[in-house]
Amino acid sequence: MEKLTERLLLREFTEQDVDAVAGFRRDPRYLEYYYRSPYTREECARFVDKCIAWSKESPRCKFQLAITDRSNGVLLGDCGVRTENIESRRGDIGYELSPVYWGQGFASEAVRVILQVGFEDLDLDEIEARCVVANKRSVRLLHRLGFEETERISPGPGRGEFADRILPERCVFLLRRDKWIERTHVF
């Protein structure tokens, strides 16, 4: 899958993306909201491999796309929409950018595209997003895109891949299809 915007190309990951992902996932500014040590190259390779595997599934219910600069092909980050199975009516999104590209509107541009994939390609009714309360940029982005905060999760121990750390306060956001249509199809 490839999706174009004015400035971006969202595309499938390739093995050649590992070093770029590892580069920004080691940046202390990026790690500020992850409360962990820098990612190793091996962890980044596993992430890229997982994204590549998802791209080969059929039917497909997980999309995690590389965000690249359309003019020069540089990898800026990634974003995705996922659901547990193709019959599910609810999914979640995630996005990350290299701190070098923060504050330039790239996240907004990419997340708008991934919402379109979720609501149109996956035919979802609702899309959830989560972020750390302290990550004010991400909170503002989600509000701008029409997400509504539905829950606050108190600080506490993580689960799954985050079981080794104490997580800070987080927000849960939800965007419903009808609100997305209303915001994107203004006549």
C-alpha positions in Angstrom: 0.0 0.0 0.0 1.1 3.5 -0.8 -0.6 6.7 0.1 0.4 10.2 -1.1 -0.1 13.6 0.5 1.2 16.9 -0.6 4.5 16.3 1.2 4.5 12.7 2.2 4.6 9.2 0.9 3.3 6.6 3.3 4.5 3.2 2.2 5.2 -0.3 3.4 8.3 -0.9 5.4 11.4 -2.6 3.9 14.4 -4.1 5.7 16.4 -1.0 4.6 14.4 1.1 7.1 15.8 -0.5 10.2 18.7 2.0 10.7 16.5 5.0 10.2 14.0 3.7 12.8 16.8 2.9 15.2 18.2 6.4 14.7 15.1 8.2 16.0 14.2 5.5 18.6 17.5 6.2 20.3 17.0 10.0 20.4 16.5 11.2 24.1 13.7 13.5 22.9 11.8 10.6 21.4 12.3 8.5 24.5 11.0 11.2 26.8 7.4 9.7 26.7 8.4 6.0 26.5 10.1 5.8 29.9 12.6 3.2 28.7 16.2 2.9 27.6 17.0 3.5 23.9 15.8 0.8 21.5 18.5 -1.6 20.3 19.0 -2.1 16.6 17.7 -5.7 17.1 14.4 -4.4 18.6 14.0 -2.0 15.7 14.6 -4.9 13.2 11.9 -6.9 14.9 9.5 -4.0 14.7 10.2 -3.6 10.9 9.9 -7.3 10.4 6.5 -7.3 12.1 5.3 -4.5 9.9 6.5 -6.3 6.8 4.8 -9.5 7.9 1.5 -7.6 8.5 1.8 -6.2 4.9 1.7 -9.8 3.6 -1.4 -10.9 5.5 -4.7 -11.5 3.7 -7.2 -10.4 4.6 -5.2 -7.6 6.1 -6.3 -6.0 9.4 -3.0 -4.2 10.5 -1.4 -1.4 8.6 1.9 0.2 9.9 3.3 2.4 7.2 6.6 4.2 7.0 6.2 8.0 6.7 8.7 9.3 4.2 9.4 12.8 2.7 8.0 12.7 -0.8 10.7 14.9 -2.2 13.7 12.9 -1.1 12.5 9.5 0.4 13.9 10.2 3.9 12.1 8.2 6.6 10.5 10.6 9.1 8.6 8.1 11.2 5.6 5.7 11.0 1.9 5.5 11.6 -0.6 2.8 11.6 -4.1 1.5 12.2 -4.8 -2.0 13.5 -7.7 -4.2 14.4 -7.7 -7.7 15.8 -9.6 -9.2 12.9 -11.3 -8.1 9.7 -14.8 -8.3 11.2 -13.9 -5.9 14.0 -15.6 -2.5 13.9 -13.0 -0.9 16.2 -9.4 -0.3 15.7 -6.5 1.7 17.2 -3.9 4.0 15.7 -0.3 4.7 16.6 2.2 7.1 15.2 5.8 8.3 15.9 8.1 10.8 14.3 11.7 11.5 14.6 12.1 14.5 16.8 14.0 16.2 14.0 10.6 16.5 12.2 8.3 17.5 15.1 6.3 20.7 14.9 6.2 20.7 11.0 2.7 19.3 10.5 3.9 15.9 9.3 2.1 13.9 12.0 -1.2 15.6 11.2 -0.8 14.9 7.5 0.1 11.3 8.1 -2.5 10.5 10.8 -5.3 12.0 8.5 -4.3 9.4 5.9 -4.1 6.5 8.3 -7.6 7.5 9.6 -8.8 7.3 6.1 -7.4 3.8 5.8 -9.1 2.8 9.0 -12.5 4.2 8.2 -12.6 3.4 4.5 -10.3 0.4 3.8 -11.0 -1.4 7.1 -14.5 0.0 7.4 -14.2 0.7 11.1 -16.8 2.5 13.2 -14.4 3.7 15.9 -10.7 4.3 16.2 -8.9 4.6 19.5 -5.7 6.4 20.3 -3.7 6.5 23.5 -0.9 8.9 24.6 0.9 10.1 27.6 -0.8 13.1 29.2 2.5 14.9 29.4 2.9 14.6 25.6 1.1 17.9 24.9 1.8 17.8 21.1 0.1 14.5 20.7 -2.8 15.5 22.9 -3.3 18.6 20.8 -3.0 16.7 17.5 -5.7 14.2 18.5 -8.1 17.0 19.6 -7.5 18.8 16.3 -8.4 15.7 14.4 -11.7 15.3 16.2 -10.8 12.7 18.8 -12.6 13.0 22.2 -10.9 12.0 25.4 -12.8 9.1 26.9 -10.6 8.0 29.8 -7.5 8.8 31.9 -5.4 5.9 33.1 -3.5 6.5 36.3 0.2 5.9 36.5 1.0 2.2 37.2 2.8 -0.9 36.1 2.7 -1.7 32.4 1.6 -5.0 30.8 2.7 -7.0 27.9 5.8 -5.5 26.2 5.7 -2.7 28.8 5.7 -5.0 31.9 9.2 -3.9 32.8 8.3 -0.3 33.6 5.9 2.0 35.5 3.8 3.9 33.0 2.8 7.6 33.5 -0.7 8.9 33.3 -2.2 8.3 29.9 -5.2 9.5 27.9 -7.5 7.3 25.9 -9.2 9.0 22.9 -11.9 7.9 20.5 -13.0 9.1 17.1 -16.2 7.8 15.6 -16.8 7.3 11.9 -19.8 9.8 11.9 -17.6 12.5 13.4 -14.8 11.8 11.0 -17.2 12.0 8.0 -18.6 15.2 9.4 -15.2 16.8 9.7 -13.7 15.6 6.4 -16.7 15.9 4.1 -17.7 19.5 4.7 -19.7 20.8 1.7 
